[in-house]
Amino acid sequence: MKLNIKKNDKVIVTTGDSKGSIGVVDSINREKLTAIVRDVNLVTKHRKPSAKYPQGGIVKEPAGIHISNLQLIDPKSNKATRISKRRESDGTVVRISKKSGEVIK
């Protein structure tokens, strides 16, 4: 399945508790179709003391958000947009914003 969202894309959350939040995609899980967005959808985890967390305690971590609940941000207007794809003359495929016609890098 081809995904319209890639790592380091600026996205907005369209539904759920974090609706309206804007962030950058840190990673994508292609099997579960979820994305980790920086500083969005933070959940509280209770950690036991270990080598990685010597203090232990309560830690806030970002949880995955389903891809269908995310939309790309238009580079020109900073609003949510759909995308289309176009093949350039050199053979590369670029993503284009439906809202402004700008190329999404």
PyMOL CGO cylinders between C-alpha atoms (Angstrom):
from pymol import cmd
from pymol.cgo import CYLINDER

trace = [
    CYLINDER, 0.00, 0.00, 0.00, 1.35, 3.43, -0.94, 0.3, 1, 1, 1, 1, 1, 1,
    CYLINDER, 1.35, 3.43, -0.94, 1.20, 6.06, 1.76, 0.3, 1, 1, 1, 1, 1, 1,
    CYLINDER, 1.20, 6.06, 1.76, 0.87, 9.80, 1.18, 0.3, 1, 1, 1, 1, 1, 1,
    CYLINDER, 0.87, 9.80, 1.18, 2.65, 10.65, 4.43, 0.3, 1, 1, 1, 1, 1, 1,
    CYLINDER, 2.65, 10.65, 4.43, 6.40, 10.24, 4.89, 0.3, 1, 1, 1, 1, 1, 1,
    CYLINDER, 6.40, 10.24, 4.89, 8.93, 10.80, 7.65, 0.3, 1, 1, 1, 1, 1, 1,
    CYLINDER, 8.93, 10.80, 7.65, 9.65, 14.50, 8.43, 0.3, 1, 1, 1, 1, 1, 1,
    CYLINDER, 9.65, 14.50, 8.43, 6.34, 15.66, 6.88, 0.3, 1, 1, 1, 1, 1, 1,
    CYLINDER, 6.34, 15.66, 6.88, 4.42, 18.40, 8.66, 0.3, 1, 1, 1, 1, 1, 1,
    CYLINDER, 4.42, 18.40, 8.66, 0.92, 17.06, 9.44, 0.3, 1, 1, 1, 1, 1, 1,
    CYLINDER, 0.92, 17.06, 9.44, -2.25, 18.01, 11.28, 0.3, 1, 1, 1, 1, 1, 1,
    CYLINDER, -2.25, 18.01, 11.28, -4.38, 15.61, 13.32, 0.3, 1, 1, 1, 1, 1, 1,
    CYLINDER, -4.38, 15.61, 13.32, -7.98, 15.58, 11.99, 0.3, 1, 1, 1, 1, 1, 1,
    CYLINDER, -7.98, 15.58, 11.99, -9.77, 13.46, 14.62, 0.3, 1, 1, 1, 1, 1, 1,
    CYLINDER, -9.77, 13.46, 14.62, -9.35, 12.20, 18.18, 0.3, 1, 1, 1, 1, 1, 1,
    CYLINDER, -9.35, 12.20, 18.18, -8.15, 13.74, 21.42, 0.3, 1, 1, 1, 1, 1, 1,
    CYLINDER, -8.15, 13.74, 21.42, -5.28, 15.56, 19.68, 0.3, 1, 1, 1, 1, 1, 1,
    CYLINDER, -5.28, 15.56, 19.68, -7.51, 17.07, 16.97, 0.3, 1, 1, 1, 1, 1, 1,
    CYLINDER, -7.51, 17.07, 16.97, -6.03, 20.24, 15.49, 0.3, 1, 1, 1, 1, 1, 1,
    CYLINDER, -6.03, 20.24, 15.49, -2.50, 19.55, 16.73, 0.3, 1, 1, 1, 1, 1, 1,
    CYLINDER, -2.50, 19.55, 16.73, 0.30, 20.13, 14.25, 0.3, 1, 1, 1, 1, 1, 1,
    CYLINDER, 0.30, 20.13, 14.25, 3.56, 18.21, 14.35, 0.3, 1, 1, 1, 1, 1, 1,
    CYLINDER, 3.56, 18.21, 14.35, 6.32, 16.51, 12.38, 0.3, 1, 1, 1, 1, 1, 1,
    CYLINDER, 6.32, 16.51, 12.38, 6.23, 12.78, 11.63, 0.3, 1, 1, 1, 1, 1, 1,
    CYLINDER, 6.23, 12.78, 11.63, 9.08, 10.97, 13.42, 0.3, 1, 1, 1, 1, 1, 1,
    CYLINDER, 9.08, 10.97, 13.42, 8.38, 7.45, 12.19, 0.3, 1, 1, 1, 1, 1, 1,
    CYLINDER, 8.38, 7.45, 12.19, 5.82, 5.35, 10.33, 0.3, 1, 1, 1, 1, 1, 1,
    CYLINDER, 5.82, 5.35, 10.33, 4.77, 1.76, 11.02, 0.3, 1, 1, 1, 1, 1, 1,
    CYLINDER, 4.77, 1.76, 11.02, 3.69, 0.41, 7.62, 0.3, 1, 1, 1, 1, 1, 1,
    CYLINDER, 3.69, 0.41, 7.62, 2.25, -2.82, 9.08, 0.3, 1, 1, 1, 1, 1, 1,
    CYLINDER, 2.25, -2.82, 9.08, -0.12, -1.11, 11.53, 0.3, 1, 1, 1, 1, 1, 1,
    CYLINDER, -0.12, -1.11, 11.53, -0.57, 2.00, 9.33, 0.3, 1, 1, 1, 1, 1, 1,
    CYLINDER, -0.57, 2.00, 9.33, 0.31, 4.29, 12.22, 0.3, 1, 1, 1, 1, 1, 1,
    CYLINDER, 0.31, 4.29, 12.22, 2.64, 7.26, 12.56, 0.3, 1, 1, 1, 1, 1, 1,
    CYLINDER, 2.64, 7.26, 12.56, 4.48, 8.73, 15.53, 0.3, 1, 1, 1, 1, 1, 1,
    CYLINDER, 4.48, 8.73, 15.53, 4.09, 12.52, 15.47, 0.3, 1, 1, 1, 1, 1, 1,
    CYLINDER, 4.09, 12.52, 15.47, 6.47, 14.60, 17.59, 0.3, 1, 1, 1, 1, 1, 1,
    CYLINDER, 6.47, 14.60, 17.59, 4.81, 16.12, 20.72, 0.3, 1, 1, 1, 1, 1, 1,
    CYLINDER, 4.81, 16.12, 20.72, 1.32, 14.92, 19.72, 0.3, 1, 1, 1, 1, 1, 1,
    CYLINDER, 1.32, 14.92, 19.72, -0.82, 12.16, 21.31, 0.3, 1, 1, 1, 1, 1, 1,
    CYLINDER, -0.82, 12.16, 21.31, 1.36, 11.89, 24.42, 0.3, 1, 1, 1, 1, 1, 1,
    CYLINDER, 1.36, 11.89, 24.42, 0.54, 8.99, 26.74, 0.3, 1, 1, 1, 1, 1, 1,
    CYLINDER, 0.54, 8.99, 26.74, 1.75, 8.35, 30.27, 0.3, 1, 1, 1, 1, 1, 1,
    CYLINDER, 1.75, 8.35, 30.27, 3.90, 5.26, 30.87, 0.3, 1, 1, 1, 1, 1, 1,
    CYLINDER, 3.90, 5.26, 30.87, 5.01, 3.94, 34.24, 0.3, 1, 1, 1, 1, 1, 1,
    CYLINDER, 5.01, 3.94, 34.24, 8.65, 2.81, 34.04, 0.3, 1, 1, 1, 1, 1, 1,
    CYLINDER, 8.65, 2.81, 34.04, 10.47, 0.52, 36.41, 0.3, 1, 1, 1, 1, 1, 1,
    CYLINDER, 10.47, 0.52, 36.41, 14.05, 1.54, 37.20, 0.3, 1, 1, 1, 1, 1, 1,
    CYLINDER, 14.05, 1.54, 37.20, 16.44, 0.10, 34.61, 0.3, 1, 1, 1, 1, 1, 1,
    CYLINDER, 16.44, 0.10, 34.61, 19.72, 1.00, 32.92, 0.3, 1, 1, 1, 1, 1, 1,
    CYLINDER, 19.72, 1.00, 32.92, 17.89, 3.23, 30.44, 0.3, 1, 1, 1, 1, 1, 1,
    CYLINDER, 17.89, 3.23, 30.44, 15.65, 4.82, 33.13, 0.3, 1, 1, 1, 1, 1, 1,
    CYLINDER, 15.65, 4.82, 33.13, 17.68, 4.70, 36.36, 0.3, 1, 1, 1, 1, 1, 1,
    CYLINDER, 17.68, 4.70, 36.36, 15.13, 6.81, 38.24, 0.3, 1, 1, 1, 1, 1, 1,
    CYLINDER, 15.13, 6.81, 38.24, 12.06, 5.01, 36.89, 0.3, 1, 1, 1, 1, 1, 1,
    CYLINDER, 12.06, 5.01, 36.89, 8.80, 6.85, 37.43, 0.3, 1, 1, 1, 1, 1, 1,
    CYLINDER, 8.80, 6.85, 37.43, 6.17, 8.29, 35.13, 0.3, 1, 1, 1, 1, 1, 1,
    CYLINDER, 6.17, 8.29, 35.13, 7.26, 9.16, 31.57, 0.3, 1, 1, 1, 1, 1, 1,
    CYLINDER, 7.26, 9.16, 31.57, 5.28, 10.84, 28.77, 0.3, 1, 1, 1, 1, 1, 1,
    CYLINDER, 5.28, 10.84, 28.77, 5.80, 9.27, 25.32, 0.3, 1, 1, 1, 1, 1, 1,
    CYLINDER, 5.80, 9.27, 25.32, 4.16, 9.86, 21.95, 0.3, 1, 1, 1, 1, 1, 1,
    CYLINDER, 4.16, 9.86, 21.95, 1.82, 7.08, 20.84, 0.3, 1, 1, 1, 1, 1, 1,
    CYLINDER, 1.82, 7.08, 20.84, 0.93, 6.07, 17.30, 0.3, 1, 1, 1, 1, 1, 1,
    CYLINDER, 0.93, 6.07, 17.30, -1.86, 7.77, 15.34, 0.3, 1, 1, 1, 1, 1, 1,
    CYLINDER, -1.86, 7.77, 15.34, -3.58, 6.01, 12.45, 0.3, 1, 1, 1, 1, 1, 1,
    CYLINDER, -3.58, 6.01, 12.45, -2.58, 7.40, 9.05, 0.3, 1, 1, 1, 1, 1, 1,
    CYLINDER, -2.58, 7.40, 9.05, -6.23, 8.08, 8.17, 0.3, 1, 1, 1, 1, 1, 1,
    CYLINDER, -6.23, 8.08, 8.17, -6.40, 10.61, 11.03, 0.3, 1, 1, 1, 1, 1, 1,
    CYLINDER, -6.40, 10.61, 11.03, -3.54, 12.72, 9.64, 0.3, 1, 1, 1, 1, 1, 1,
    CYLINDER, -3.54, 12.72, 9.64, -3.41, 15.22, 6.78, 0.3, 1, 1, 1, 1, 1, 1,
    CYLINDER, -3.41, 15.22, 6.78, -0.44, 16.94, 5.21, 0.3, 1, 1, 1, 1, 1, 1,
    CYLINDER, -0.44, 16.94, 5.21, 0.04, 20.68, 5.70, 0.3, 1, 1, 1, 1, 1, 1,
    CYLINDER, 0.04, 20.68, 5.70, 0.08, 22.86, 2.58, 0.3, 1, 1, 1, 1, 1, 1,
    CYLINDER, 0.08, 22.86, 2.58, 3.49, 24.61, 2.41, 0.3, 1, 1, 1, 1, 1, 1,
    CYLINDER, 3.49, 24.61, 2.41, 1.95, 27.86, 1.18, 0.3, 1, 1, 1, 1, 1, 1,
    CYLINDER, 1.95, 27.86, 1.18, -1.16, 28.35, 3.35, 0.3, 1, 1, 1, 1, 1, 1,
    CYLINDER, -1.16, 28.35, 3.35, -0.28, 26.15, 6.39, 0.3, 1, 1, 1, 1, 1, 1,
    CYLINDER, -0.28, 26.15, 6.39, -3.69, 24.41, 6.19, 0.3, 1, 1, 1, 1, 1, 1,
    CYLINDER, -3.69, 24.41, 6.19, -4.61, 20.76, 5.67, 0.3, 1, 1, 1, 1, 1, 1,
    CYLINDER, -4.61, 20.76, 5.67, -4.51, 19.60, 2.06, 0.3, 1, 1, 1, 1, 1, 1,
    CYLINDER, -4.51, 19.60, 2.06, -4.92, 16.52, -0.11, 0.3, 1, 1, 1, 1, 1, 1,
    CYLINDER, -4.92, 16.52, -0.11, -2.16, 15.58, -2.54, 0.3, 1, 1, 1, 1, 1, 1,
    CYLINDER, -2.16, 15.58, -2.54, -1.73, 14.43, -6.09, 0.3, 1, 1, 1, 1, 1, 1,
    CYLINDER, -1.73, 14.43, -6.09, 1.35, 12.83, -7.62, 0.3, 1, 1, 1, 1, 1, 1,
    CYLINDER, 1.35, 12.83, -7.62, 3.06, 13.79, -10.87, 0.3, 1, 1, 1, 1, 1, 1,
    CYLINDER, 3.06, 13.79, -10.87, 5.98, 12.20, -12.68, 0.3, 1, 1, 1, 1, 1, 1,
    CYLINDER, 5.98, 12.20, -12.68, 8.66, 14.70, -13.67, 0.3, 1, 1, 1, 1, 1, 1,
    CYLINDER, 8.66, 14.70, -13.67, 10.61, 14.55, -16.94, 0.3, 1, 1, 1, 1, 1, 1,
    CYLINDER, 10.61, 14.55, -16.94, 13.61, 13.01, -15.16, 0.3, 1, 1, 1, 1, 1, 1,
    CYLINDER, 13.61, 13.01, -15.16, 11.43, 10.11, -13.90, 0.3, 1, 1, 1, 1, 1, 1,
    CYLINDER, 11.43, 10.11, -13.90, 11.01, 11.19, -10.26, 0.3, 1, 1, 1, 1, 1, 1,
    CYLINDER, 11.01, 11.19, -10.26, 7.56, 11.34, -8.71, 0.3, 1, 1, 1, 1, 1, 1,
    CYLINDER, 7.56, 11.34, -8.71, 6.67, 14.50, -6.78, 0.3, 1, 1, 1, 1, 1, 1,
    CYLINDER, 6.67, 14.50, -6.78, 3.76, 15.19, -4.43, 0.3, 1, 1, 1, 1, 1, 1,
    CYLINDER, 3.76, 15.19, -4.43, 1.68, 18.26, -5.21, 0.3, 1, 1, 1, 1, 1, 1,
    CYLINDER, 1.68, 18.26, -5.21, -0.73, 20.08, -2.90, 0.3, 1, 1, 1, 1, 1, 1,
    CYLINDER, -0.73, 20.08, -2.90, -4.31, 20.12, -4.21, 0.3, 1, 1, 1, 1, 1, 1,
    CYLINDER, -4.31, 20.12, -4.21, -4.95, 23.41, -2.39, 0.3, 1, 1, 1, 1, 1, 1,
    CYLINDER, -4.95, 23.41, -2.39, -2.16, 25.58, -3.79, 0.3, 1, 1, 1, 1, 1, 1,
    CYLINDER, -2.16, 25.58, -3.79, -0.42, 23.49, -6.47, 0.3, 1, 1, 1, 1, 1, 1,
    CYLINDER, -0.42, 23.49, -6.47, 2.90, 23.73, -4.61, 0.3, 1, 1, 1, 1, 1, 1,
    CYLINDER, 2.90, 23.73, -4.61, 5.35, 20.80, -4.59, 0.3, 1, 1, 1, 1, 1, 1,
    CYLINDER, 5.35, 20.80, -4.59, 5.60, 19.13, -1.18, 0.3, 1, 1, 1, 1, 1, 1,
    CYLINDER, 5.60, 19.13, -1.18, 9.17, 18.25, -0.35, 0.3, 1, 1, 1, 1, 1, 1,
]
cmd.load_cgo(trace, "trace")
